[in-house]
Amino acid sequence: MKRIHIHVGVENLDASIKFYSTLFDAEPSVTKDDYAKWMLDDPRVNFAISSENHATKGIGHLGIQAESADELQGVFTRLRKADAPVLEEGQTTCCYAQSEKSWISDPDGVVWEAFYTNGQSVVYGDDPKLSAVSANASETSCCAPSEAALS
């Protein structure tokens, strides 16, 4: 089985390590002065963060897709413990799918969604107001940073 690799540039490494350790319910497997990495089995991902000159801060958004409604509730529980505002979107249509989801952002405004897809849709759906969780979020698309974040 392969792992997804994600690398995010952050401004405050310590705050980000605290956030991601809470979100993933795991401590980093590697920690340096300007870098941390989690090798997770659930979800299977190689997730790394860097600060200082190694990466430009932020990305669009990332997500954790649960395989069942019960599994999603466990993810939602961790979101609520992460000490950041949570946008509980609930049942929604987005990206041609019916899903239950919530959104949160890390200390640098990187937006995360936690979701369980429970059906398909013939329409794209609505975009949530992600500015509730991040100043970097786009008001027009759940999958793109705002214009201000790009400048």
Salt bridges, closest charged atoms under 4 A:
GLU11 OE1 - LYS57 NZ 3.50
ASP34 OD2 - HIS54 NE2 2.40
ASP41 OD1 - ARG3 NH2 3.11
ASP41 OD1 - ARG44 NH1 3.22
GLU88 OE2 - ARG80 NE 3.22
GLU113 OE2 - HIS61 NE2 3.02
GLU113 OE1 - LYS101 NZ 2.83
GLU139 OE1 - LYS129 NZ 3.99
